[in-house]
Amino acid sequence: DVYKRQHYNSRMKIDHATIVTPQLEAVRLFFCDIVGLTAGERPPFGFDGYWLYHEGKAIIHLIKTNSERPLTKSPTRIDHIAFRVVSADEWNKLIAKLEAATYEYESSVVPMTGERQLFVVPTPGVMIEFVSATA
């Protein structure tokens, strides 16, 4: 199977993703309450923001912008960030959290692999995917 033969022995690894948003608190709440990240130590930059941690590593950097004007979509762009959910129990808890917080989501199945996907837009311009093979 082509998807199982992928090779991940690179020395380079993704460090973090940065999200720039006028709705800083709403995005922080989504990542902390729904995804389970925790806000932690952040260097004293001259602008508002948060660093959100998972297992001791700041993986999401949030930056506050004062512009409400959405950026126009470019043909070349980063479309979304994905989080892998490793157990059916965690998948069910995620869905319960999304529904309790009234987040709308779209679900689908990945062709060939059968993995489940959920897509959520917690604030305009930010799309988050959750994917699981065990759901």
N, C-alpha and C positions, 0 to 999 in steps of 0.2 A: 504494500500500500504506500503510495507516494507521500502521504501526509506523515506516516510513521517513520519514513526514512530520512526526514529532515535532520540536518546535522547542526548542532549548536555548540561546537567546541571553540568558538571564537574567544579571544581574550577581551574583546570589547563587549560591554554590556550596557543596556539602557540604564541611565542614571536617574532621571526624573522627567516629568512632564510639567510644563508651566501653563497655567490657565489665567488669562487676563480677563477680568469681568467687572462690570459696574455693580453686580449683585454679589459682592464678596461674602457676606454672611450667609446668603441662601446657598451658595456653592459650598462653603465650608460645612454647613449643616448637612447637606447631602452626603458629602464624603465621610463625615464623622458618623452621622446617624445611620445611614444606609450601607455604606461600604465598610465602615468599621475602622477607618483611619483615625489617628489622634493628632491634634494640633500640638506642635512642640516648638522647641527652640529654633529661632530664626535670627540671622544676623541683623543688625540695626540699620537696614536700608532706609533711605529717605522717602519711602512710600509705604502705604499700608499693604499688608498681605499676611499670609500664613504659610508655614511649611507643614505638610501633613505626612505623618509617619506610619510605616508598616514594618513591624519587626525591627525597630531601631533605625530605620533608614527613611529619610525624607524623600518620598517618591512623587509627591504632587506639591508644586509650588503655586500658590495663588497670589495674584497681584491685582490690586484694586485700580480700576481706571475710572475716570470721571466722565467718560464719553458713553452716552446711551446709544450712540449711533452704531448699528451693527456693521461689522466689516462686510464688504461685498464678497461673495464667494468667488474664488479664483479657480480656474481650471486645475491648478496644482495647489493642493493644500493638505494638511493633516486633517482627516475626517473625524476620528474618534479615538478614545482610549479604551482598552479592553481589560477586564479583570477576570481571571479564571477562578471559578468556584469549584472546589475539589470534592464536595460530597453532596448527596441528594438532600440531606438534612439542612446543610447550609443554603442550598438552592431554594428550598421551601421557606426557610427563614427570610431569605432575601425577598422573595415574592411577597411574603406577609408584611415585611417592612415597607416595601414600595406601595402596597395597597393601603396600609394603615396611614401612610403619609400622603395618600392620594396622588402619587406620581403615576402618570400614564406611561405605559411601556408597550412595545411591540415585541412579539416573540416569533421565532422561526427555528427551523432545523437546518443545519449545515448539510448540503448534499454530500453524499459519499461517506461522511464521518458519522452522521447522526447526532452530532453534538447539538445541544440546545443553546439558543442565544436569546438574550433580552436586550433591547435597546431603549435607553432612557435619555430624555433631554431635560436635565434638572433646571436649566436656565438657557435662554436663547443663545445659540452659538456653541453650546457644549453638549456633545453626544458621548454617552458612556455605554459600552457594551459589557455584558456579563455573559460568559460562556462556560458550559459544563458538559463533560462527557458522561457524568453520572446522574444527571437529573432525570 
